[in-house]
Amino acid sequence: MKLLIHGRNLEITQAISDYTKDKLSRAVAKFEGLISEANVHLSVARNPSVQQQTAEVTIFANGTIIRAEERSENLYASIDLVSSKLSRQLRRYKERIKDHHRAEGNRSSGDSAARAALNGGSEAIARLNEQGQSRPALPTPAVRRKYFAMPPMTLEQAITQLELVDHDFYVFRDREDKQIRVVYRRNHGGYGVIEPRG
């Protein structure tokens, strides 16, 4: 696994680097075959009165992005927390893959119709392509632009991605009509989808 560690408002010492590598290696040990790369961003709040130290990790697992972030008053504690969170997320991801493959083999025609109604057809999780991701110059201090590959996927696949990236929403290209959609977590449970109107 390729591991990149970046620091913001702090120097990445050998001790911090070794600790981060050790904790993440333990967290992903059972999932090594799935993971190609991990990016770690460690940061300390600039305001000295705010004792907030953040560990953010993005993992690329078989084309799927899994992201976790934790904050605390201690950087090492934040690294511990984010490692535990990633381990749980990877476990869920691996279980979903197994369940998906099991369902593919055992699907009845009634089950198939229900799945098709939900997501327009059941397929394996789409592989995201990180190629083309770049860091352009920011046009203004308040706006940050992100560019990423957006392969077509089903609603079910987008919901899976939403759960893995640890955000409240996920933008995706619908597999059927190639339109951009946003799936989000509703405050009272469940998911919502924002669609363009013709």
Secondary structure, 3 states (H helix, E strand, C coil): CEEEEEEECCCCCHHHHHHHHHHHHHHHHHHCCCEEEEEEEEEECCCCCCCCEEEEEEEEECCEEEEEEEEECCHHHHHHHHHHHHHHHHHHHHHHHHHHHHHHHHCCHHHHHHHHHHHCCCCCCCCCCCCCCCCCCCCECCECCCCCCCCEECHHHHHHHHHHHCCCEEEEEECCCCCEEEEEECCCCCEEEECCCC
